Amino acid sequence: MTQVFNFSAGPAMMPKAVLEQAQQELLNWQDQHTSVMEVSHRGKLFMEMITQAEQDFRQLYAIPDNYKILFLQGGARGQFAAIPMNLLNKKGKALYLNGGHWSATAAKEARLFGDIDEIDILEQDETLQVKALDLRDIATQYDYVHYCPNETISGVEIFDIPDVGDTPLVADMSSNILSREIDINKFGLIYAGAQKNLGPAGITIVIVREDLIGNARPATPSIWNYAVQSKSDSMINTPPTFAWYLCSLVFKHLLALGGVKAVEQRNIAKADLLYQYLDQSGFYRNKVAKANRSLMNVTFTTDNDELNAKFVAEATACGLQALKGHKVLGGMRASIYNAMPIEGVEALIAFMRKFEAENRG
Ligand SMILES: *Cc1c(COP(=O)(O)O)cnc(C)c1O
């Protein structure tokens, strides 16, 4: 079988070691002679598994004790609604920083629940970049400020955490959670659908500072109420047990690799290799300013739709899968999340060189 590298933006590739372990344990988990997906979520072994998963995640991301970690359902989109239901209840206003598709979509959903102000934070000249932001003064009038530090579609990443003073900062980290070290103390709430960097689709992680729990509006459904979920170990209803188990294996795997610091170094090495190649090429172009180039989603184009389509078809035939860019942007996108080995990036660059040589006008 030829080696395949999967550059899908999400659901994305899983670490091979994790899939192998899951395969090995599939019919006999913890000597139960049954799989993990067939046991009670309230049983001793499952409870031990999730307790350890939370500890491992807390250790990996250096999450302080005054933050709760919830394992919920409904994806990032579920949180687009849950966040205003839980947090938009004192001043009744929130500020959303618009840096692309996902932050704009989050703002649109939040408008169902209250008064939302939006600031456009991108500027485009030769390249696409994030403006310098001075938010400390205006932030005081809001219950929270929301942003998306990694816009998965455009490949724009914000490395400097916005300074919003004492106002809670809320971040959609669906596509860059655990990709590099961050100071959790700077955030009120961080959330992420699992299917890019944590595990399979179906589970959503919310890291929330304790003082932000307990203010949900009265009509908040129990499954979206952080206080209720926090009191019930994220098990107000049957959780996605198999997805949770796979996340637990990913956490252990990342710890064994040396934790987030080591993973960050690998991610920087992978992204540098690809961007350096793009920058010296006169054939492909990445349109994001250097300071805002995503470590996770690398977008590029030949500026010719026909050539782009040919690129994607030939790359797929060579085992380099899912490189087609998002439909709103066109071009190509290589998603190189934690699970992508450097060999995948090297194989992509080798293919790009060959394609360039064969198709340069
Ligand atoms: C993929 C993605 C989403 C959507 O996640 P769902 O779990 O499908 O709701 C939201 N935000 C970002 C940044 C994403 O990358």
The ligand as an SDF file (V2000), in Angstrom:
LIG
                    3D

 15 15  0  0  0  0  0  0  0  0999 V2000
  -14.1940   23.5450   12.4840 C   0  0  0  0  0  0  0  0  0  0  0  0
  -14.3890   24.8110   13.2260 C   0  0  0  0  0  0  0  0  0  0  0  0
  -15.6380   25.1540   13.7750 C   0  0  0  0  0  0  0  0  0  0  0  0
  -16.8670   24.3090   13.5930 C   0  0  0  0  0  0  0  0  0  0  0  0
  -16.8160   23.2540   14.4810 O   0  0  0  0  0  0  0  0  0  0  0  0
  -18.0830   22.2890   14.7020 P   0  0  0  0  0  0  0  0  0  0  0  0
  -17.5870   21.3920   15.7990 O   0  0  0  0  0  0  0  0  0  0  0  0
  -18.3560   21.6050   13.4210 O   0  0  0  0  0  0  0  0  0  0  0  0
  -19.2180   23.1330   15.1520 O   0  0  0  0  0  0  0  0  0  0  0  0
  -15.7190   26.3240   14.4930 C   0  0  0  0  0  0  0  0  0  0  0  0
  -14.6570   27.1160   14.6760 N   0  0  0  0  0  0  0  0  0  0  0  0
  -13.4490   26.8180   14.1500 C   0  0  0  0  0  0  0  0  0  0  0  0
  -12.2950   27.7350   14.3770 C   0  0  0  0  0  0  0  0  0  0  0  0
  -13.2820   25.6540   13.4160 C   0  0  0  0  0  0  0  0  0  0  0  0
  -12.0740   25.3520   12.9040 O   0  0  0  0  0  0  0  0  0  0  0  0
  1  2  1  0
  2  3  1  0
  2 14  2  0
  3  4  1  0
  3 10  2  0
  4  5  1  0
  5  6  1  0
  6  7  2  0
  6  8  1  0
  6  9  1  0
 10 11  1  0
 11 12  2  0
 12 13  1  0
 12 14  1  0
 14 15  1  0
M  END
$$$$
